[in-house]
Amino acid sequence: MYSFLTTILLVVFLLGTGRLDAQAPKPDVLDLINLEIPSSPAVSPDGSQIAYIIRKPSADYKTWESVLYLKEVKTSSVRAITSPKYRVGSPLFSHDSFNIYYIGSAPFFSKSKGDTVKGSSQVWRYNVNDGTSSVFTELDEGAAEYTLSRDGSQLAALTTAEEPEVSMKIGSTILPADESIYPKKNPAKILVVYDVSSGRELYRTALDPGAQDITFRPDSSGIVYQSNLTGDYNDEQKFDLYSVDASGKKTQITNFPGPETDALFSPDGNNFIFKTQTVPDIEFAETDIEMMNPDGSGRKNLTGDYNFNIQSFIWRNKTSILFIGAEYYHSVAYEMDIRTGKKIRISPADKSVSDLRVTADGRIFWREESPETIAEMMLGNKKLSSFSDQLKEFKSGSQEVVLYKSSDGKFDLNGILFKPEGFDPAKKYPMIVTIHGGPYGYFRNTFQQSYPTKVLTSMGYLVFAPNPRGSLGGSDMFGQANRYDLGGGDYRDIMDGVEYLIGKGFVDADRMGVTGGSYGGYLTNWTISQTNIFKAAVSMYGIFSFFTDWSNSWQPIFEKMYFGYYYWERPIDMSNLYVNRSPAFYADKIKTPTLILQGEKDLYTDVANSREMFQALNTLGVPVEFILYPGEGHGIRNKPFHYANVMQRSVDWFEKYLKK
């Protein structure tokens, strides 16, 4: 659940129009979603150019618009490569820095079809020198991903096999059919490899439905990819590494317990690194970087002594790698010598970094952010962007890291406290507790866009964002502490933080609210079923009953990972965690006015959870509103006006019940 959620929040908040410069000191939710923040950066091998994407709402807020930009490092000149009318993603420079490849959905004339094709995602190529773009692939089902060979001579794209029409034959009559059939079978993937200079297709081969993350072998003799075979999200713990050559021969490279993913070959081709995890069957175990020979022999764990989660990694040269780890409330970059295991921190102490890239001569690129800045692009020690200038008039207070001890003495805890402008510790302020998704997620000490935090602080609220046990950012033991105890120690850790802040004297304990989405939605629901100290709650796409969630989610393995069993394997009584930790079984204890926000097509926490919660609270006479957003999935961010609606309704709900 976390990885998807983590993948959805990152994409949505990389937005922009620069609307803030002309705004009054107090921002509104539209100011937040109009922030311009660069995403999907690509660096030319010679380090002379940076490509990046800005995503922002359309003028009517009905759709998102993305534009791919090219920036000259030396002159700082910027030009748009694509139109905001069409989707764009995955920019990648050619090995000679003369071309930028990307996946785009602009219409193109197909010679093979003799007609214009619209709405299909294909690989495009932009010529840096003459400023022209041309479609490179013409795949019937579009390109899902692509990669370039090391020498730049070949391009491989992954597409999906066409699904056959569903019909029913009765005798000699064929009837149409529109029913859904379960279990669903995902379509096969098709790997297509091209000659770059001519655009000619070299070969294609069918892969299983779970194939993804393709990369060329160093000598271009074949492709290495990862697969869970089925393509089902519920099988996320079953990824292994495979290779396929031009003849279509497939070879399994890894077959260890748990997932192996993200294979990257060394510059000299003598070995490759990949990601593993300490416990094979759960999504909240610590990840490590391991290394093997190209034939799958010589397995070695490179980061076994680094007791934090590995988020991403890249080769710098044939003897060193760069990686980012989640440490407490920052994402931190290191360089490691693969021969000695020696690690050196290379990112600033007060910054969080992401999107590591390396130029041909070894210069390091990343995006970095802090409490005062949104993501800026850095190459070596040179700052390449000034997107944080948008915050000059964004007067919404300050923030600090809060450190406290869990009441059971097991863990040192942290959280981020966002404070209003002109905060005076001698005064009392209303406070909102916001709970992150995951559970294996975390709040970093950076400028926050995930919830309307900055809007609330500008209105005089404190916002507390805790990282309870089970969050990312701690040790492996800390991350796994929720296993068999979801809603136990994590809930107490949050309440310990609340009590700690109340003890500081500046929190108005009679005016507190709680909110969260996904796992944060579950803990919001759980919290108000266990205590009545919060005077308002905003529950976003959270679990109300684990029976309901297991029966409707596309990840039913979630409950097995955290509880250790399926519900029928224990007596159905209060000793069963599906009962004991479901807010539904404490519904009569809930008194808190609650706003429920839910996407109609959520595949993770199905709408049934929110419907059941609304029905229960409404029947019990608890003030409750249930807002269902059509066409929205997990996160409610498909359409900008829905996203703005979610944030504004949250703010209004807290104002209604917490304002004096």
ZAMARGU-4260 file (C-alpha; in steps of 0.2 Angstrom, whole numbers, plus 5000, padded with zeros to 4 digits):
<rodrens>
0) 5000/5000/5000 | 5014/5012/5004 | 5024/5011/4989 | 5008/5015/4978 | 5003/5028/4990
5) 5021/5034/4990 | 5021/5034/4971 | 5004/5044/4970 | 5008/5058/4983 | 5025/5062/4974
10) 5017/5064/4957 | 5003/5075/4962 | 5012/5088/4972 | 5025/5091/4958 | 5014/5105/4951
15) 5014/5123/4946 | 5010/5140/4939 | 5019/5153/4950 | 5003/5159/4957 | 5010/5163/4974
20) 5020/5178/4969 | 5005/5190/4968 | 4996/5182/4983 | 4992/5189/5000 | 5002/5182/5015
25) 4989/5169/5019 | 4989/5155/5006 | 4974/5145/5001 | 4973/5128/4994 | 4974/5133/4976
30) 4991/5141/4980 | 4997/5124/4986 | 4992/5115/4970 | 4998/5128/4959 | 5016/5127/4965
35) 5029/5124/4951 | 5040/5109/4957 | 5051/5100/4945 | 5049/5081/4943 | 5057/5067/4933
40) 5073/5075/4930 | 5086/5069/4917 | 5104/5075/4915 | 5113/5074/4899 | 5129/5064/4900
45) 5140/5079/4897 | 5131/5088/4911 | 5127/5103/4899 | 5108/5101/4900 | 5094/5096/4912
50) 5077/5090/4907 | 5062/5090/4919 | 5043/5090/4920 | 5032/5103/4928 | 5014/5097/4931
55) 5000/5109/4935 | 4981/5111/4934 | 4973/5117/4919 | 4965/5134/4920 | 4948/5127/4924
60) 4955/5114/4936 | 4947/5099/4927 | 4963/5091/4921 | 4982/5090/4925 | 4994/5098/4912
65) 5012/5092/4911 | 5026/5100/4901 | 5044/5094/4898 | 5057/5108/4899 | 5075/5108/4894
70) 5087/5119/4903 | 5105/5124/4898 | 5116/5123/4913 | 5128/5136/4907 | 5116/5150/4902
75) 5101/5145/4913 | 5090/5147/4897 | 5074/5136/4898 | 5063/5130/4883 | 5047/5120/4883
80) 5049/5104/4873 | 5031/5097/4874 | 5013/5105/4874 | 5003/5105/4890 | 4988/5097/4880
85) 4996/5080/4880 | 5004/5068/4893 | 5022/5067/4895 | 5034/5057/4906 | 5051/5047/4908
90) 5063/5059/4899 | 5080/5051/4895 | 5095/5058/4886 | 5104/5049/4872 | 5122/5044/4876
95) 5129/5058/4865 | 5118/5071/4874 | 5110/5076/4857 | 5093/5069/4859 | 5080/5068/4873
100) 5068/5053/4873 | 5052/5053/4882 | 5035/5045/4883 | 5021/5057/4876 | 5003/5056/4870
105) 5003/5069/4856 | 4994/5064/4840 | 5005/5057/4826 | 5003/5051/4808 | 5006/5032/4807
110) 5013/5027/4790 | 5008/5009/4794 | 4990/5014/4797 | 4989/5028/4785 | 4980/5039/4798
115) 4983/5050/4813 | 4984/5041/4829 | 4977/5050/4845 | 4979/5047/4863 | 4992/5033/4862
120) 5008/5034/4873 | 5023/5032/4862 | 5042/5035/4864 | 5046/5051/4856 | 5063/5059/4852
125) 5068/5077/4853 | 5083/5084/4844 | 5092/5096/4855 | 5100/5105/4841 | 5086/5109/4829
130) 5071/5108/4841 | 5061/5095/4832 | 5051/5080/4840 | 5047/5064/4831 | 5038/5049/4836
135) 5050/5034/4838 | 5038/5019/4842 | 5021/5015/4834 | 5015/5002/4846 | 4997/4997/4845
140) 4995/4997/4864 | 5007/5011/4867 | 5023/5011/4877 | 5023/5007/4895 | 5042/5010/4898
145) 5058/5010/4888 | 5077/5010/4890 | 5092/5014/4880 | 5107/5002/4877 | 5124/5008/4885
150) 5131/5013/4868 | 5115/5021/4862 | 5113/5009/4847 | 5097/5001/4853 | 5081/5006/4862
155) 5069/4993/4870 | 5051/4997/4874 | 5038/4987/4884 | 5021/4986/4878 | 5005/4976/4882
160) 4998/4962/4872 | 4981/4966/4864 | 4967/4959/4875 | 4954/4948/4865 | 4936/4953/4864
165) 4925/4944/4877 | 4910/4935/4869 | 4899/4921/4873 | 4895/4907/4860 | 4879/4898/4861
170) 4877/4886/4847 | 4881/4895/4831 | 4877/4912/4839 | 4890/4923/4846 | 4883/4935/4859
175) 4892/4951/4866 | 4898/4950/4884 | 4902/4964/4896 | 4904/4955/4912 | 4919/4955/4924
180) 4927/4938/4926 | 4937/4934/4942 | 4951/4930/4945 | 4956/4943/4932 | 4971/4938/4921
185) 4982/4952/4916 | 4988/4953/4898 | 5005/4948/4893 | 5019/4961/4890 | 5028/4962/4874
190) 5046/4967/4873 | 5051/4976/4857 | 5069/4981/4853 | 5074/4994/4840 | 5089/5000/4830
195) 5091/5018/4835 | 5099/5025/4820 | 5086/5017/4807 | 5071/5015/4819 | 5070/4997/4812
200) 5063/4984/4824 | 5076/4971/4828 | 5066/4959/4837 | 5051/4957/4849 | 5046/4943/4861
205) 5032/4940/4873 | 5035/4941/4892 | 5024/4937/4906 | 5011/4950/4913 | 5022/4954/4928
210) 5037/4960/4917 | 5044/4978/4921 | 5059/4988/4924 | 5069/4983/4909 | 5087/4987/4907
215) 5100/4981/4893 | 5115/4970/4897 | 5131/4980/4895 | 5135/4972/4878 | 5117/4974/4872
220) 5115/4955/4870 | 5099/4955/4880 | 5087/4963/4892 | 5086/4960/4911 | 5070/4963/4919
225) 5060/4960/4935 | 5044/4951/4936 | 5031/4943/4949 | 5024/4933/4934 | 5006/4938/4937
230) 5006/4957/4936 | 4995/4957/4951 | 4998/4970/4964 | 4994/4957/4978 | 5010/4948/4972
235) 5022/4962/4976 | 5033/4951/4987 | 5036/4939/4973 | 5048/4948/4961 | 5063/4940/4954
240) 5076/4945/4941 | 5076/4937/4923 | 5085/4940/4907 | 5079/4937/4889 | 5090/4937/4873
245) 5086/4941/4855 | 5081/4923/4852 | 5067/4925/4865 | 5076/4913/4877 | 5072/4918/4895
250) 5083/4914/4910 | 5079/4916/4928 | 5093/4925/4937 | 5087/4926/4955 | 5076/4915/4965
255) 5078/4920/4983 | 5064/4922/4996 | 5056/4939/4994 | 5057/4952/4980 | 5073/4956/4970
260) 5071/4972/4960 | 5079/4987/4952 | 5094/4979/4943 | 5108/4990/4938 | 5124/4985/4929
265) 5141/4992/4934 | 5150/5003/4921 | 5162/4990/4917 | 5148/4976/4916 | 5157/4965/4928
270) 5143/4964/4941 | 5126/4972/4945 | 5117/4978/4960 | 5099/4976/4965 | 5087/4978/4979
275) 5082/4965/4992 | 5074/4965/5009 | 5077/4957/5026 | 5061/4948/5028 | 5053/4941/5012
280) 5034/4942/5014 | 5031/4959/5021 | 5032/4976/5013 | 5038/4985/5028 | 5055/4976/5030
285) 5071/4985/5028 | 5078/4985/5010 | 5097/4982/5006 | 5108/4984/4990 | 5115/4967/4985
290) 5128/4964/4971 | 5130/4949/4960 | 5140/4943/4945 | 5131/4944/4928 | 5127/4925/4928
295) 5119/4926/4945 | 5134/4920/4956 | 5144/4929/4969 | 5129/4936/4979 | 5135/4950/4992
300) 5125/4961/5003 | 5133/4979/5002 | 5122/4988/5015 | 5119/4974/5028 | 5127/4986/5041
305) 5116/5001/5037 | 5101/4999/5048 | 5089/5010/5037 | 5078/5008/5022 | 5087/5010/5005
310) 5076/5021/4994 | 5086/5022/4978 | 5103/5019/4971 | 5114/5022/4956 | 5132/5018/4950
315) 5144/5033/4951 | 5159/5023/4943 | 5165/5005/4942 | 5170/5005/4961 | 5157/5016/4969
320) 5138/5018/4971 | 5127/5031/4977 | 5112/5028/4987 | 5098/5037/4997 | 5092/5030/5014
325) 5077/5035/5024 | 5084/5041/5041 | 5073/5048/5054 | 5065/5063/5046 | 5077/5065/5031
330) 5081/5056/5015 | 5100/5055/5015 | 5113/5052/5001 | 5129/5042/5003 | 5143/5036/4992
335) 5149/5019/4995 | 5165/5010/4989 | 5159/4992/4984 | 5177/4985/4988 | 5178/4991/5006
340) 5160/4995/5011 | 5166/5012/5017 | 5151/5025/5016 | 5152/5044/5016 | 5137/5055/5018
345) 5137/5067/5003 | 5120/5076/5006 | 5118/5092/5018 | 5113/5088/5036 | 5098/5100/5035
350) 5091/5094/5018 | 5082/5079/5010 | 5087/5073/4993 | 5080/5063/4979 | 5082/5058/4961
355) 5101/5054/4960 | 5109/5056/4943 | 5127/5055/4937 | 5136/5063/4922 | 5149/5054/4912
360) 5163/5063/4921 | 5156/5058/4938 | 5147/5074/4944 | 5132/5071/4955 | 5114/5078/4952
365) 5100/5077/4964 | 5084/5087/4970 | 5085/5094/4987 | 5072/5102/4999 | 5071/5108/5016
370) 5058/5116/5028 | 5060/5133/5019 | 5063/5127/5001 | 5053/5116/4989 | 5063/5104/4978
375) 5078/5113/4969 | 5089/5104/4956 | 5108/5103/4960 | 5123/5098/4950 | 5138/5096/4960
380) 5138/5112/4971 | 5129/5122/4958 | 5110/5126/4961 | 5101/5125/4944 | 5084/5131/4949
385) 5075/5144/4960 | 5058/5137/4962 | 5058/5141/4980 | 5056/5160/4975 | 5037/5155/4974
390) 5037/5154/4993 | 5043/5172/4996 | 5026/5178/5000 | 5020/5162/5007 | 5019/5167/5025
395) 5013/5152/5034 | 5024/5150/5049 | 5038/5139/5054 | 5042/5121/5058 | 5053/5111/5070
400) 5057/5093/5074 | 5049/5086/5090 | 5058/5072/5099 | 5050/5062/5113 | 5050/5044/5120
405) 5037/5031/5118 | 5027/5028/5135 | 5033/5010/5134 | 5051/5015/5133 | 5054/5005/5118
410) 5058/5019/5105 | 5064/5036/5103 | 5051/5045/5092 | 5050/5060/5081 | 5037/5071/5072
415) 5036/5088/5064 | 5027/5102/5072 | 5021/5115/5060 | 5018/5132/5069 | 5008/5148/5064
420) 5017/5164/5059 | 5022/5174/5074 | 5020/5158/5086 | 5021/5163/5104 | 5023/5148/5116
425) 5015/5158/5130 | 4998/5157/5120 | 4987/5142/5116 | 4983/5136/5099 | 4971/5123/5091
430) 4981/5108/5085 | 4978/5096/5070 | 4986/5079/5071 | 4990/5073/5053 | 4994/5054/5051
435) 5004/5048/5036 | 5000/5034/5024 | 5009/5017/5023 | 5010/5011/5037 | 5028/5011/5030
440) 5028/5029/5026 | 5035/5044/5035 | 5035/5063/5037 | 5051/5072/5032 | 5056/5089/5039
445) 5053/5097/5022 | 5040/5110/5015 | 5024/5100/5016 | 5011/5099/5002 | 5002/5082/5006
450) 4988/5090/5016 | 4983/5108/5018 | 4996/5110/5032 | 5002/5127/5027 | 4984/5133/5024
455) 4980/5128/5042 | 4995/5136/5050 | 4992/5152/5041 | 4975/5151/5049 | 4982/5150/5067
460) 4983/5131/5069 | 4997/5120/5075 | 4999/5104/5064 | 5008/5089/5072 | 5014/5076/5060
465) 5021/5061/5070 | 5031/5046/5064 | 5025/5032/5076 | 5033/5015/5076 | 5030/5006/5060
470) 5035/5021/5050 | 5049/5022/5038 | 5065/5031/5044 | 5069/5020/5059 | 5078/5004/5061
475) 5072/4987/5054 | 5065/4983/5071 | 5056/5000/5072 | 5048/4997/5054 | 5042/4980/5059
480) 5035/4985/5076 | 5017/4986/5070 | 5017/4967/5065 | 5004/4959/5075 | 5000/4975/5083
485) 4992/4987/5070 | 4983/5000/5080 | 4992/4996/5096 | 5009/5004/5099 | 5007/5016/5084
490) 4992/5023/5091 | 5000/5025/5108 | 5015/5033/5100 | 5004/5046/5092 | 4995/5050/5108
495) 5011/5051/5118 | 5016/5064/5106 | 5000/5074/5108 | 5002/5073/5127 | 5020/5079/5126
500) 5015/5094/5116 | 5000/5098/5127 | 5012/5097/5142 | 5022/5111/5133 | 5008/5123/5137
505) 5004/5130/5120 | 4991/5117/5114 | 4973/5121/5117 | 4968/5103/5122 | 4949/5108/5119
510) 4952/5112/5101 | 4961/5097/5093 | 4957/5088/5077 | 4964/5073/5068 | 4966/5068/5050
515) 4974/5056/5038 | 4973/5046/5022 | 4975/5027/5018 | 4984/5020/5034 | 4982/5038/5041
520) 4963/5036/5037 | 4963/5020/5047 | 4972/5027/5062 | 4960/5042/5061 | 4946/5030/5062
525) 4954/5020/5076 | 4959/5035/5086 | 4941/5042/5087 | 4935/5025/5092 | 4947/5024/5107
530) 4947/5042/5113 | 4935/5057/5112 | 4949/5071/5115 | 4948/5076/5097 | 4933/5088/5093
535) 4934/5085/5074 | 4941/5071/5062 | 4943/5070/5043 | 4945/5052/5038 | 4951/5050/5020
540) 4950/5033/5011 | 4953/5023/5027 | 4950/5006/5034 | 4934/5004/5045 | 4933/4985/5045
545) 4947/4973/5041 | 4934/4960/5035 | 4928/4973/5023 | 4945/4978/5018 | 4952/4961/5015
550) 4936/4956/5005 | 4937/4971/4993 | 4955/4977/4992 | 4966/4972/4977 | 4979/4969/4990
555) 4971/4957/5002 | 4988/4951/5007 | 4990/4967/5017 | 4980/4960/5032 | 4991/4944/5032
560) 5007/4954/5032 | 5002/4963/5047 | 4991/4951/5057 | 5000/4935/5052 | 4984/4925/5047
565) 4968/4925/5037 | 4952/4929/5048 | 4945/4912/5047 | 4961/4904/5054 | 4956/4911/5071
570) 4940/4911/5081 | 4929/4926/5076 | 4930/4935/5093 | 4939/4949/5101 | 4955/4939/5101
575) 4955/4940/5082 | 4964/4955/5076 | 4952/4957/5062 | 4939/4961/5075 | 4950/4968/5089
580) 4958/4981/5078 | 4944/4986/5067 | 4936/5003/5072 | 4919/4996/5066 | 4918/4985/5082
585) 4920/5001/5093 | 4908/5012/5082 | 4897/5015/5097 | 4911/5023/5106 | 4914/5036/5092
590) 4907/5054/5097 | 4919/5064/5086 | 4911/5074/5072 | 4918/5066/5056 | 4920/5070/5038
595) 4923/5055/5027 | 4932/5058/5010 | 4933/5044/4998 | 4937/5040/4979 | 4923/5030/4971
600) 4936/5018/4962 | 4949/5016/4976 | 4957/4999/4973 | 4966/4999/4990 | 4954/5004/5003
605) 4937/5001/4994 | 4923/5013/4996 | 4913/5000/5006 | 4924/5005/5021 | 4919/5023/5020
610) 4900/5018/5017 | 4900/5007/5032 | 4908/5020/5043 | 4895/5033/5037 | 4881/5021/5040
615) 4886/5017/5057 | 4890/5035/5063 | 4874/5042/5055 | 4863/5029/5063 | 4872/5033/5080
620) 4868/5051/5078 | 4886/5057/5077 | 4888/5072/5066 | 4895/5065/5050 | 4897/5069/5031
625) 4902/5057/5018 | 4909/5064/5001 | 4911/5052/4987 | 4922/5058/4972 | 4917/5050/4955
630) 4931/5042/4945 | 4944/5044/4959 | 4956/5031/4965 | 4967/5030/4980 | 4972/5048/4985
635) 4958/5057/4976 | 4970/5067/4965 | 4965/5062/4947 | 4957/5079/4944 | 4963/5095/4952
640) 4946/5102/4957 | 4943/5086/4966 | 4960/5087/4975 | 4956/5106/4979 | 4939/5101/4985
645) 4946/5088/4997 | 4958/5100/5005 | 4946/5114/5006 | 4932/5103/5014 | 4945/5097/5027
650) 4950/5115/5032 | 4931/5120/5033 | 4927/5105/5044 | 4940/5109/5056 | 4935/5128/5056
655) 4917/5123/5059 | 4921/5112/5075 | 4937/5120/5082 | 4935/5138/5079 | 4930/5148/5095
</rodrens>
